Amino acid sequence: MIEQTLVLIKPDGVKRGLIGEVTKRFELRGLKIVGLKMVQVEPDFSKKHYAAHVDKKFYKGLEKFIVSGPVVAMIIEGVDAVEVVRKIVGSTEPKGADVGTIRGDFAHISYEHADKKDKAIENLIHASGNSEEAKQEVALWFGIDELHSYKLSHEDHIY
């Protein structure tokens, strides 16, 4: 099934100069970037994006982190894009992420360490957790006029 999903390169990924490396991983897998922009997240928007977490203990640190610098937001499209992107990204806790995933190759922080430092876990990237969440996040982050339809040279082999 062809679907779209949201990916955010968080402030730590932007500050470390990993934008090209991250987008390359998705493109090499044959996925299509149909929306792409750099955004400075404001606290009110953070609350909308992380609505499910606003009342949790860790939210204050998460908001502080996500507003600390620009993020790169992109919409990735492809066959079972949500599941495929989650595999490319790796486990939410970088310490447990497999080598070969974005988090496994570029981060190693643990929940325990982040908690001791009373900060958000800097894990480079956000990817929608399931298809329903992806639909909501795509609509929150991008207007219909910001999404682009085009054909990749290898699409005949995929679709």
Secondary structure, 3 states (H helix, E strand, C coil): CEEEEEEEECHHHHHCCCHHHHHHHHHHCCCEEEEEEEECCCHHHHHHHCHHHCCCCCHHHHHHHHCCCCEEEEEEEEECHHHHHHHHHCCCCHHHCCCCCHHHHHCCCCHHHHHHCCCCCCCCEEECCCHHHHHHHHHHHCCHHHCCCCCCCCHHHHC
